[in-house]
Amino acid sequence: MTDTILANARLVLPDEVIRGHLVLRDGRIAEIGQGAALPPGALDCDGDLVMPGLVELHTDNLERHMEPRPGVDWPHASAIIAHDAELASVGITTVFDALRVGSVVTANNAGYGEYARALADEILDLRAKGALRISHFLHLRAEICSQTLPEEMAKFGPHDRVGIVSLMDHTPGERQFRDISKLRDYVIGKKGLSEAQFQSHVADQQALRARVGVAHEAAAVAHARRYGAVLASHDDTTAPQVAVSAGHGCHFAEFPTTLEAAQACRDHGIKVMMGAPNLIRGGSHSGNVAAADLARADLLDILSSDYVPSGLLSAALLLGDLWGDMARAVVTVTAAPAAAVDLADRGRLAPGARADVIRVTRLGAAGAVRGVWVRGQRI
């Protein structure tokens, strides 16, 4: 294969930013050189940032393409392809598509059904056909407070590219929705429930959690081990909750809601992941701890775009400005998430690493992606 040379770039290495060039060969990074020279045949990056492709561990973006308006079920193959293309366009080259497992099938107004196994089959089929531009893995969001979690998780196996199982508990009054007024705003706004219907929903969910929660959590941990997947906690709020997560062997914590929980994660060696929208907006939409406060306290390890794919790059640039260290900030969207899920072949600019690379022009506080290479091929 012909070498691809990206030159006259600001290369974002794991611990510094240097002026230099990058050689991509046979799907790998073959060489890193310093200086502003343009080797023969090189692409002049004109001082742009060149960094590893972004690694996204948790995104709800596919759901938006599947249901572009309430009640509209868009053809799934088209939705998956559009989702893949959108992520590529904003510099994400590895994604763990988040799919809920665990349904509530008896509620009249606030129930939700099973979908993960069928959708996973569609994602994996498109991947096998070469229809997707970037690297896709599955992230199963195990809803503890549900009726069908063990049965749904039993339908997956080690061959399904399940890289992450996150332990989700959306019981009213707990974790993300410890403040039930925030849950009221969310559920009534999304489902159009009356106050009486909302109160019935709260009571039903709390009773369900009391009945099946312990067994479901144990089943989710066991299935994650069967798949060979990494475990993640979700919305830890207190130090005792983090201690339970540590006992399960969680590698990282998605969106801890308090400073107490984030500090407990650090004490237990659990990496802290926060949402890019939280950082960009200046706070949590649920009233929880601000990502910027954790960054200033040195308690932020990984960023996720969550529900805004373009936010991942923007948040990394913002974090670089906040810390005064762009290399350290870029690690939170590249090397750190890759390490959290045991992907040792990507997430850094280093000889021998997988040649997933992006070129970014800095535009004030924002950045524009001007080139994306996956395994050395421009996409």
N, C-alpha and C positions, 0 to 999 in steps of 0.2 A: 504494500500500500504506500501511497505517496505521503510524505510527512506533511503535517499541518503545523505551521510555525506562527505563533502569536507574539509579535514583537513590539517594542516601544510601549510597553504596558506597565502599569503598577500592579505587580503580582502580589496577591494577598496570601502570604505564607502563614503557617500556623502561629508564628510568634512575631512576625514583622511584615511590613509592606516594602517591597524593593522595586526599583526600575529594572526591567529585564525582559527576557523572552522565554517562551515555553514551546517545547517541541512535543507534538502528539504523534504517536506511531503505534500501529497495530492495537488500537483501543486503549493504550496506556500512555501515561506521561513518560516520555523518554529522556527529557533533558530540561534543566532549568539553567538559564544563563543570566548574568547581570549586565546592565548597561542599556543605553538607548539605541544601540546599533540595530540595523535592519538586515538580517541575514538574507541571502538570495531566496526569493520566493515567499518571503514572510508577509503576513498581513500586518499592516501598520495600525496598531491600536490607538495611536495618537494620545497616549497618556491615560487611557481608560483603565479602570480597575479590571483585572482578570482574576477570578476567584473560583473555587470549586463550585460545582453545581449544588444547589440548595437541597437539603434533605428534610422532607416534611413528614412528621410522625403522626399528625392528627389533623385531618381536614374533613369538614362536612360539605365541601364544595360540590361533590357529586350529587347530593340531594337536591341542590338548587337547579342543576341541569335536568334531573329526573322530574321535578315538579316546578316548572318555571312560573306557574301561577297556581294558587290554591285549587286543588281538585283536578289539575291537568297532569296526566301521567304520560310523559314524553317517551317515545321509543328509546329503550335503554341502550341499545348499541350506539345510537346517535349521541345520547347523553354522555356515555362513557368516553367516546372519541372527542367530544367537545371539551369535556373536563380535562382530559389528557393534554389537549392542545393548549388550553388556557394555562395549565400549570407550566408547560414548557415555555410559554411566551413570557412568563414572569421569572424564569430562571430556576424553577424546581425541576430537578432531574431524577429524583427518587421520591416516591410517595408511598405512604401506608394509608390506603383508602379505608376510612372508618365506617364500619357497618355495624348497626345495632343487632345484637342477639338477645333474645328475651322479649316476650310480647305480653300484652294484657288483652285478652280476647273476649272477656265477658262484660267489660264496661260499655255502657250504651253511648256515652258522650266523649270520654277521654281515653278510649282504648286504642290500640295500635297492633297491627298484625305482623306476621313473620315475612321477611323478605331477603334476609342475608344470604342464605344458601343459593337461591336462584340468581341473585345479582352477582355473587362471587363467581359462579359458573360463567356468567357472561363476561366478566372482566378477564378471567383466566383464558377463556376461549379467544377473545380479541388479542390478548397478549400472545398466545400461541400462534395466531395467524399473522403476527407482525404488524398489526394495525395500530399499535400504540407507540408513541415516540419516546416515552421515558420509562423508567423502571418502576413497576407496580408491585407492591406487597399488600397483604390484607392486615387490617387492624380490627379485631373483633371487640366491640364495646359491650361487655357483659353486663346487662342490666339486672342487678341483684333483685331489685323490687319489681319482679315480673312473675308471670305464671308458667312460662315455657322455656326458661333458660337452659336447663340441662339437656332437654330434648333437642333444642336447636344447636347447641354446641357439639352434641354427639354426631351431627351430620358433617363435621369438618374433621380433617386428619392431617398428618404430617406432610402430605403431598400438596396441600392447598396454599402454600406461601403465606401462612398466617405468621406474621412476624411479631405482632403485639396482641396481647389480651389485656384490656384495661378493666378494672373493677369499678363499675359505675353504680352509684347508689343515689337515686333521685327521690328518695323518700321525703315527703313534705316535712319540713322542720329540721332536716339534716343537711349538712355539707353546703353545697351551692345555694340551697334554698332553706337555710336555717331561718332566714327571715321569710315567713310564709307570705307576707305582703308582696314580696318580689315574685314569688311563685304565682300568686293570684294575678298579678299584672300579666305575667307570661302566658299562663294557661287560659285565662278568660280572653285575652287578646288573640291567642292563636286558635282556640277551639270554639270561642263564642259561647262559653258556658254562662248560665245564670249564677248568682251567688249561692243559691241552694245546691245547684249541681256541682259547683266548685267545692263546697263543704263536704258533699258526699264523696267526691273524688279524693279529697284529703283523707277522710276517714278510711276509705277502702284501701288506699295505698299504705297507710300506716299499719292497718291490720294485716295486709299481705306481707309486708316486711317482717312483722313480728312472727308470722307463721312459717315463712320459707327462707328468710334472709341468711341465716347461718348455713343451712344446707346448700343454698345457691352459691354462696361465696366459696365454700369448700369445693363445689363441683367446678366452678370457673377456674380455680387454681389448678385443680387436677387436670382439666382439659388443656390448659395452657402448657402444662408440663408434657402432656401427651403429644401436642403439636410440635414441641420444641420452641415455643414462642416465649418472648420476653414478657414479663408482667409489669403493668403500670398501675398505680393507684390514681384516683380521680377525686378532685375537690376535697382533699384532706383539710380538716378545719382545726383539729386539736392534736396535741402531742400524743395522746393515747391512740388516736386513729393512725398516726404515722407509725407508731410502734407495731400495730397490727400489720400495716403494709410491709414494714421491714421483716416481720416474721414470715410473711408470704414470699419474701425474696424479690420484692418489686425493685426494678432497676431505676425507674424514674417516676416522678409524681407530676401528673397533669394538673396544672392550675390550682395549687394549694390556695386556700381562700384567706388565710391569715398569716401574719408574720410569725406567729408561734409555730404554725405547721411547717412553714418554710425552714425555720431554724431547726426544727426537729428532723426534717429531712436531711439537712446538712450534717447533723449530729449522727445520723444513722447511715450516712454514705449514699443516700438516695438523691439522684440529680433532680433539680427543680426545673420544670418546664412551665413557661407562662405564654399567654396568647399575645401575638403581635397587635391585635386590635386594642387590647388593654393598654399596651405601651404607647401606641400612636394616639389613642383618644385621651390619654392621661388618667385612665382609671377603668375599673371594671363596671360593665353595664349591670351587674348584679349586686353592686355595692360591696364587693370583696376587696382584698388588698390590691394596691396598684403595683403593676409590674415594675414601674420606675422606682418605687420605694424598695423593692427587693433588689433591683440592680444596684442602687446606691448602697445597700447593705451587704453587697457581695453575696447575694443569695439567689442569683439567677444564672442558670447553666445552659438552658435550651429555650429557643423560641419556636412557636408553632403559628402558622397563619390562621388556624382555627376555621373561620368562616369567610376570610378575605384572602385569597391566594396572593395577590399583589402585596399584601401587608408584610409578608415574610422578609422580602428584600428591604422594604422601606424601614421596617423595625430594626433590622440589623444596622442599617446606616445611621438611624437615630441613636441606637445604642452605642455605636462607635463614637458619635459626637459626645454622648453623655459621659462615656468612660474616657474619652480622649485616646482611644486605642482601637483602631479599625480592625486590626488582625484579631484581637480578642473578641470583638463583637461578631465577626464573620464566623468564628468557631462555633458560636451558639446556633447557627443555622446550617452548619456543614459537619465539621469533625465531631462535635459533641453529640448531636442526634445520631450520627452514624455509629459512634462508639456505644451509645445507650442501647442500640439494638444489635450489637455485635457484627456490624458491617465494617470489616477492617480494610476493605479494598477501595474505599471512596471517602470523600469529605475533606481531602487535603490536596494541596499542590505539592507533590513529592514524586521523584522518579519511581516508577513501578506502580503508582496508584492508577486506578481506573480513570480514563480521560473523560470525565464528566466535568465540563468547564463552562463558565459563562463570562461574557464581557459586558461591563456595566459602565455607562456614562453617568457621572454624578451631575445632577441638576438641582442645585441648592440642597434642600433637605431630602429630595427624592432621588431616585435612580432609574434610568431607562436601560432595559436589557437590549443590547445591540447584537448579540450572538450567543447561541447555545450549541454546545457540542456534547453528544452522548456517545461514550466509547470512541471518541475521536472523530465522529461523523457529525457534521453540522446539520442540525434539524430545524 
